[in-house]
């Protein structure tokens, strides 16, 4: 509470001291108050950025195009065994990565995943049907750290389950 009052006091001092040339009307602000103001502002800004990052990651994880891509990965026994999964750990996507692009009709993601053996990236591309408003995966490829690439869309029948087999 004291930090908020100090913040208000500092703001009042800055707004009341418009006449820079008149030393009589200018109030001096102690350095400690300015330091507290800077710390308070930094904490509020950092909290806001952290909250926005968390909410954006949550939105991606709850999206249909993200869930459908992970279902393709989990349905492929070869990919899951190569990762050493279960357990499968899905990491946050990198928001600044140019491989991650989303608009109203298409979504392209690069999802970091790891298992107990190794990790890699799940590259996916999905489109939304304008009539049904449903997402469908058009491309799903797992690229492991070692360089191995496993297609999750057109694998041999013994490697991955299809939706019809469920």
Phi, psi and omega in degrees: 000322178297325179297321181292317178296319177299320179299314180297318179298317179296318179296320179295320179298317181293323181282332180279343184257061181279330180274093185289331185281340182265109182287340179289322184274353183267126178267142178271139179253125179297147180302321181300323178293319178294321177296316178297320177298317180295318179295315179300314180297319179297316179296317179295316179296314179298320178296319179296317179294317179298319179295316178298317179299314180299314182294323177294316178297320179297319179297318178297314183295332181269355183286152180295319182295327177288313181297316180297320179296318179292327175297320177299317179296313183293336179280347183262107183294325180295316179294317181294319178294322179296323178285335187086036182247149005285158001279141176255127178249125178257123182264166177294142176287156179273113186295334181269358180288130182289347176284347180261110180223131181222133170222194186289335185246346183215150178220130178233120184231154173235100187259120177286130179226150175219154173233194181283339181268311186203186179220180180177197180235136174262110179267126182225153174221127182229154176231155178254131176286123183292337182277308183271345181064026180253146178273147172222141181279126178259333181213134175214115183226133175258125176245115182278162180302326182286353179105348180294137180242128180238119177280130180263355182265318183236053181278163171303150187301332183277349185271320185227144177281146173260169181296329180290333184281344182289000000 
